[in-house]
Amino acid sequence: MTDQKTPFQLMMEQAQEMSKSFNPALDAFNPRQFEKMWPTMPKEFMEMSFGRGLSKEGLDAKTRLLITLAGLTMQGAQADTAVRMTVRHALGAGATNDEVAETIAQMSMFAGIPAMTRAMELAREVMDDNEESGA
């Protein structure tokens, strides 16, 4: 048997070669490094923009972000960047590592163990980065 590539694999290889020809530096491009350039929104800004603006008794930023994390986990943690950014923002809004882990673990009953495991791996990457940077 021959290892035939799918049309998608062929298209991706062609796109990668084209990108490298335009900019050789893309050979070493790491999307996770790009995420670090995106600033974490201050908790007060998130609450003004997404909650507590109309209702003073609305959900705080930390709770909203933990709910968002639960939803992303339910989707199977398919969007790595979205999960990592949500974890980073939740921690910035006052969530603890344990609260993030518990939110993800709670979704195992609804999303399944593989989705929970993937989300936990992504969250752990952010937590490890925070420990390394002293945040």
LINZI-V144734 format. One record per pair of residues at least 24 apart in sequence whose C-alpha atoms are under 7 Angstrom apart, sorted by the first residue. I is the first residue (numbers start at 1). J is the second residue. If there is no record, write none. Layout:
i=<I & I>
j=<J & J>
This chain:
i=<40 & 40 & 41 & 43 & 43 & 61 & 62 & 62 & 62 & 62 & 65 & 66 & 66 & 66 & 70 & 70 & 70 & 73 & 73 & 73 & 73 & 73 & 73 & 74 & 74 & 74 & 76 & 76 & 77 & 77 & 77 & 80 & 83 & 83 & 84 & 84 & 84 & 87 & 87 & 88>
j=<89 & 92 & 89 & 92 & 93 & 93 & 90 & 93 & 94 & 95 & 90 & 90 & 100 & 103 & 103 & 104 & 107 & 104 & 107 & 111 & 115 & 116 & 119 & 107 & 110 & 111 & 111 & 115 & 115 & 118 & 119 & 122 & 119 & 122 & 122 & 123 & 126 & 123 & 126 & 126>
